[in-house]
């Protein structure tokens, strides 16, 4: 079907393509909902179906012109992550949660890097970025399982705080690794002090800008403003930060996360995050569906062994790291045994990181990175909820009827 591609009116083809993406993404969630899978999985499947390797419904020039969606969606994702980083919560359970999170995130990242670099002899840059992405954990399907079965207890409390801090660590790790990769690629592999200092300074600058914007939101989003005007202003600030980061060729992740973290700690208010989520829903759908269109199906053959190794190694890293972290933190024995099973899902932040990472690598390596993350992400979302339910039952977080 090449109806949209054959249209002589460029604006019409773009607008109709957007409508098709929104409709298809929504319709796929009707199917994934019945299968008790998160909406994100439906969006990715929708992108695969309408993408160039299946039905090929969206013109290539439309897909190539939508890269800016990645920056905007990444900004929204990072801003949302910031709300979980409340200092009083961290202080209350700080040491225990930090130990567990660092252990499971570092274990997954290091094991993935080691297997890819030393086992499969893939490039250092590719292995570094894939390792950083491996540290991320998705909250959507885990939260869905917890709410669906009304789970309560120590296991649930630890899971929610670990996932929140886990994504903060993933954003920081990826931002550092992406800065290193971009500079080393541009310098032919030679990492001089000045080449390292420049990206660090750029990231510090945008982090400071994010902190300042988060502080200014205290007055920008005042009680005197209507909900509509508040929403307009917060989105304008998010867009401005994302645009500033794009001008400086740095990721908007740390800056927007800092903005969200600063705001929630100053105002102690999460209402604006809910309002932004409602506004950003179509943008996030566009992002994930477009990400699905990038799944290079022929590349799955090439990525086969590497992709399956990533799938298994990340699970092993998460489980082993969580076990070690719980042992060091002195948690309940049942939590120590089964926490790793709840950290399997990954689709969400990882897709945004993969899209950003694809830009930094050579074309073939970038496609391979995206293919591994997207394909494994779908598998994680299929097996993740079942593993999470089993873990919650085994730790008695779910009451038996």
C-alpha positions in Angstrom: 0.0 0.0 0.0 1.7 3.2 -1.2 -1.3 5.6 -1.1 0.4 8.0 1.3 3.6 8.0 -0.6 1.9 8.7 -3.9 0.1 11.8 -2.6 1.3 14.9 -4.3 0.4 17.0 -1.3 3.3 16.7 1.2 1.4 18.2 4.1 -1.5 15.8 3.5 0.7 12.8 3.5 2.4 13.8 6.8 -0.9 14.6 8.5 -2.5 11.3 7.3 0.6 9.4 8.4 0.4 10.8 11.9 -3.3 9.9 12.0 -2.5 6.4 10.9 0.2 6.1 13.5 -2.1 7.2 16.3 -5.0 5.0 15.2 -2.8 1.9 14.7 -1.1 2.4 18.1 -4.4 2.7 19.8 -5.9 -0.3 18.1 -3.0 -2.5 19.0 -3.5 -1.6 22.7 -6.9 -3.2 22.4 -5.2 -6.5 21.7 -2.3 -6.2 24.2 -4.8 -5.2 26.9 -6.5 -8.5 26.5 -3.2 -10.3 26.7 -2.4 -8.2 29.9 0.6 -6.6 28.3 1.5 -2.9 28.7 0.5 -0.3 26.1 4.1 0.3 25.2 4.2 -3.3 23.8 1.2 -2.5 21.6 2.8 0.6 20.3 6.0 -1.2 19.3 4.0 -4.0 17.6 2.0 -1.3 15.7 5.2 0.3 14.5 6.5 -3.1 13.3 3.3 -3.8 11.4 3.0 -0.4 9.6 6.8 -0.2 9.2 8.9 -0.6 6.1 9.5 -4.4 6.7 5.9 -5.5 6.9 3.1 -3.3 5.4 5.2 -0.3 4.6 2.4 2.2 5.1 4.4 5.2 6.1 6.5 7.0 3.5 10.2 7.0 4.2 10.5 10.8 4.0 7.9 11.0 6.8 9.8 8.6 9.0 13.2 10.4 8.4 11.6 13.7 9.3 10.4 12.6 12.7 13.7 12.3 14.5 12.9 15.4 16.7 10.2 13.2 18.3 13.0 11.2 20.0 14.4 14.4 21.7 11.0 15.5 22.9 9.9 12.1 24.1 13.3 11.6 25.9 12.7 14.9 27.6 9.3 13.9 28.8 10.6 10.5 30.0 13.4 12.1 31.9 11.2 14.7 33.5 8.8 12.0 34.7 11.7 10.0 36.2 12.7 13.1 38.2 9.5 13.0 40.3 10.5 9.7 41.9 13.8 11.2 43.2 12.4 12.8 46.3 15.1 13.5 48.9 12.9 12.6 51.9 12.1 9.2 50.4 15.7 8.6 49.6 16.7 9.5 53.2 14.1 7.3 54.7 15.3 4.1 53.0 18.4 5.6 51.4 21.2 3.2 52.3 19.3 0.0 51.6 17.8 1.1 48.3 21.0 2.6 47.0 23.0 -0.6 47.8 20.4 -2.8 46.0 20.0 -0.5 43.0 23.7 0.0 42.5 24.4 -3.7 42.7 21.6 -4.8 40.2 22.3 -1.9 37.8 26.1 -2.2 37.7 25.9 -6.0 37.5 23.6 -5.9 34.5 25.7 -3.2 32.8 29.1 -4.8 33.4 28.0 -8.3 32.5 26.4 -7.1 29.3 29.5 -5.1 28.4 31.8 -8.0 29.1 29.9 -10.6 27.1 29.5 -8.2 24.1 33.0 -6.9 24.1 35.0 -10.0 25.1 32.6 -12.8 24.1 31.2 -11.5 20.8 34.2 -9.2 20.0 31.9 -6.3 19.2 33.2 -2.8 19.2 34.0 -1.1 22.5 31.6 1.8 21.8 28.7 -0.5 20.9 29.3 -2.7 24.0 29.6 0.4 26.3 26.3 1.9 25.2 24.5 -1.5 25.3 25.8 -2.1 28.8 24.6 1.3 29.9 21.1 0.6 28.4 21.0 -2.8 30.1 21.0 -1.1 33.5 17.5 0.4 32.9 14.3 -1.2 34.2 10.8 -0.4 33.0 8.2 0.4 35.6 5.0 0.2 33.5 4.3 -3.5 33.4 5.6 -4.0 37.0 3.3 -1.2 38.3 0.4 -2.8 36.3 1.0 -6.1 38.0 1.2 -4.6 41.4 -2.0 -2.6 41.0 -3.9 -5.4 39.3 -3.3 -7.8 42.2 -3.3 -5.2 45.0 0.2 -6.3 46.1 1.5 -4.9 49.4 4.5 -5.4 51.7 8.2 -5.0 51.9 8.8 -6.4 48.4 6.5 -3.8 46.8 8.0 -0.9 48.8 11.5 -2.0 47.7 10.6 -2.6 44.1 9.0 0.8 43.6 12.0 2.7 45.1 14.6 0.5 43.3 12.9 1.0 39.9 12.8 4.8 40.4 16.4 5.1 41.4 17.4 2.5 38.8 16.3 4.7 35.9 18.1 7.7 37.4 21.3 5.6 37.4 20.6 4.4 33.8 20.2 8.0 32.6 23.4 9.1 34.3 25.3 6.1 33.0 24.1 6.5 29.5 24.8 10.2 29.4 28.4 9.6 30.5 28.9 6.7 28.1 27.4 8.6 25.2 29.7 11.6 25.9 32.7 9.3 25.9 31.6 7.5 22.7 30.8 10.7 20.8 34.1 12.2 21.6 36.1 9.0 21.0 34.4 8.4 17.6 35.1 12.0 16.6 38.8 11.8 17.6 39.5 8.5 15.9 39.6 6.6 19.3 42.0 9.0 21.1 40.5 10.4 24.3 42.5 13.5 25.1 41.8 15.6 28.2 40.2 18.4 26.3 37.9 16.0 24.4 36.7 14.6 27.6 36.4 17.9 29.4 34.2 19.5 26.7 31.3 17.0 26.9 31.5 17.1 30.7 31.2 20.8 30.8 28.3 20.8 28.3 26.5 18.2 30.5 27.2 20.2 33.6 25.8 23.3 31.9 22.6 21.7 30.8 22.2 20.0 34.2 22.5 23.4 35.8 20.0 24.8 33.4 17.6 22.1 34.3 18.0 22.8 38.0 17.4 26.5 37.4 14.3 25.8 35.3 13.0 23.4 38.0 13.5 26.1 40.6 11.8 28.7 38.4 8.8 26.4 37.9 7.9 27.3 41.5 6.8 30.7 40.3 6.0 29.8 36.7 3.5 27.2 37.8 1.7 29.2 40.5 -1.6 28.5 42.1 -3.0 31.7 40.4 -2.6 30.2 36.9 -5.2 28.1 35.2 -4.5 24.5 34.5 -4.3 25.2 30.8 -1.8 28.0 31.2 0.3 25.9 33.6 0.4 23.1 31.1 1.4 25.4 28.3 4.2 26.9 30.3 5.6 23.6 31.6 5.6 22.2 28.1 7.3 25.3 26.8 10.1 24.9 29.4 10.5 21.2 28.5 10.7 22.0 24.8 13.2 24.8 25.5 15.5 22.5 27.5 15.3 19.8 24.8 16.1 22.4 22.2 19.0 23.8 24.1 20.4 20.3 24.5 20.0 19.6 20.8 21.9 22.8 20.0 24.8 21.6 22.2 24.7 18.0 20.8 24.0 16.5 24.3 21.2 14.3 25.5 18.3 16.0 27.2 18.0 13.2 29.8 20.0 14.5 32.7 18.8 18.1 32.3 15.1 17.3 32.2 15.5 14.7 35.0 17.2 17.4 37.1 14.4 19.8 36.4 11.7 17.3 37.5 13.8 16.4 40.6 14.3 20.0 41.6 10.6 20.9 41.1 9.2 18.0 43.1 11.6 18.6 46.0 10.8 22.3 46.1 7.0 22.2 45.6 6.3 18.7 47.1 3.7 18.5 44.4 3.2 15.8 41.7 0.0 17.2 40.1 1.9 18.8 37.3 3.5 15.5 36.4 0.1 13.9 35.9 -1.0 16.8 33.7 2.1 16.6 31.6 1.5 12.8 31.2 -2.0 13.5 29.8 -0.6 16.0 27.4 2.4 13.9 26.4 0.4 10.7 25.8 0.1 11.2 22.0 3.7 12.2 21.7 4.8 9.1 23.6 2.6 6.9 21.4 4.2 8.5 18.3 7.6 7.9 19.7 7.1 4.2 20.5 5.3 3.4 17.3 8.1 5.2 15.3 10.6 3.2 17.3 8.8 0.1 16.2 9.1 1.0 12.6 12.9 1.1 13.1 13.0 -2.6 14.0 15.0 -4.0 11.2 13.5 -7.4 10.7 16.2 -8.7 8.3 18.8 -7.6 10.9 17.1 -10.0 13.4 18.9 -12.9 11.7 22.3 -11.1 12.2 21.3 -10.1 15.7 20.0 -13.5 16.6 22.8 -14.9 18.8 23.8 -11.5 20.1 20.2 -10.6 20.8 19.4 -13.8 22.7 22.7 -13.4 24.6 21.7 -9.9 25.6 18.3 -11.1 26.7 19.7 -13.8 28.9 22.8 -11.9 30.2 20.8 -8.9 31.3 18.3 -11.1 33.3 21.3 -12.9 34.9 22.9 -9.5 35.8 19.7 -8.1 37.2 18.9 -11.3 39.3 22.5 -11.8 40.5 23.0 -8.1 41.3 19.6 -7.8 43.1 20.5 -10.9 45.2 23.9 -9.6 46.2 22.4 -6.1 46.9 19.7 -7.6 49.1 22.2 -9.7 50.9 24.4 -6.7 51.6 21.4 -4.6 52.6 20.0 -7.2 55.0 16.5 -7.6 53.5 14.1 -10.5 54.1 15.2 -13.8 52.6 12.2 -14.1 50.3 12.9 -10.6 48.9 16.5 -11.5 48.3 15.5 -14.6 46.4 12.9 -13.1 44.1 13.5 -9.3 43.7 15.5 -9.9 40.5 12.4 -11.5 38.8 10.5 -8.2 39.2 13.3 -6.2 37.4 13.1 -8.1 34.1 10.8 -5.6 32.1 12.8 -3.0 30.2 10.7 -1.3 27.5 10.3 2.4 28.2 13.4 4.4 29.1 15.6 1.8 27.2 13.8 2.6 23.9 14.6 6.2 24.2 18.2 5.5 25.1 18.5 3.1 22.1 17.2 5.8 19.8 19.7 8.3 21.1 22.5 5.6 21.0 21.7 4.8 17.3 22.7 8.3 16.3 26.1 8.0 17.9 27.2 4.7 16.3 28.0 3.9 12.7 24.9 3.0 10.7 25.1 -0.8 10.9 26.1 -0.8 14.6 23.3 1.7 15.3 20.7 -0.5 13.6 22.0 -3.5 15.5 21.7 -1.7 18.8 18.2 -0.6 18.1 17.2 -4.0 16.9 18.5 -5.8 20.0 16.8 -3.4 22.4 13.4 -3.4 20.6 13.2 -7.1 20.0 14.4 -8.0 23.5 12.1 -5.4 25.0 9.1 -7.1 23.5 10.2 -10.4 24.9 10.9 -8.8 28.3 7.3 -7.4 28.3 5.9 -10.8 27.5 7.7 -12.7 30.2 8.1 -9.8 32.7 4.5 -9.6 34.1 4.4 -13.3 34.7 7.7 -13.3 36.5 6.6 -10.3 38.5 3.4 -12.0 39.6 5.3 -15.1 40.6 7.8 -13.1 42.6 5.0 -11.2 44.4 3.1 -14.4 45.2 6.3 -16.1 46.5 7.0 -13.2 48.8 3.3 -13.1 50.0 2.8 -9.6 48.6 -0.3 -10.9 46.9 -3.0 -12.1 49.2 -4.4 -15.5 48.3 -8.2 -15.6 48.1 
